[in-house]
Every structure is written in structure tokens, then in C-alpha cells.
Amino acid sequence: MPLSPTGSTLTLVAAAVLAFDGLALAGLGYPSGRLVLIPVGLVFVLSAGLLLIYRRWYRRRLDDILAARRALSEEARAMLESVSGKAKRER
């Protein structure tokens, strides 16, 4: 069950906005003399990186769930065929 193109795009846009905001805060914090903005900007950049890492983890879990669903479906189909074959033989 892959992510929709819109979902992937929104995730990448969110990460890019967070990274840009973080770099802007850190970059403008030093010249303006507000040194508190530098760690805040770095936290934003770190958040953007974590968002991308979480996105990869989420996609892997979705792929695992999809594979398990397919296996379960095939197993259920085989059981139904087995039961229907026995029912036909008993008639």
C-alpha cells in the first residue's frame, strides 16, 4: 500500500519548510545578536531530518503489512478451495 503521490509530496514539502525555517532562524540569530535562535533553528533542522527518517520507517511498515495481508489472503483462498473440494467429494 504505497503512499499516494500527494502524501509523499506533502511530507517532502513539510520537511523542506522545516529545514528552511531552521536554517533561517539559525542564520539570522547570530547577526541579530539573538543567540537563542541558533539552537531553536537547529532543532527545526533536526525535526526535518527526523520527519524524513520516520517517513522511510512508515513506508517499510506499510510494505510489511501489505505483504502480510497478501499472504493471509492466499492462505484463506487455499483453505476455501480445500473446504469446497471436500464438500464436493461428500456429495
Secondary structure as GFF3:
##gff-version 3
##sequence-region A 1 91
A	DSSP	alpha_helix	5	32	.	.	.	ID=ss1
A	DSSP	alpha_helix	37	90	.	.	.	ID=ss2
###
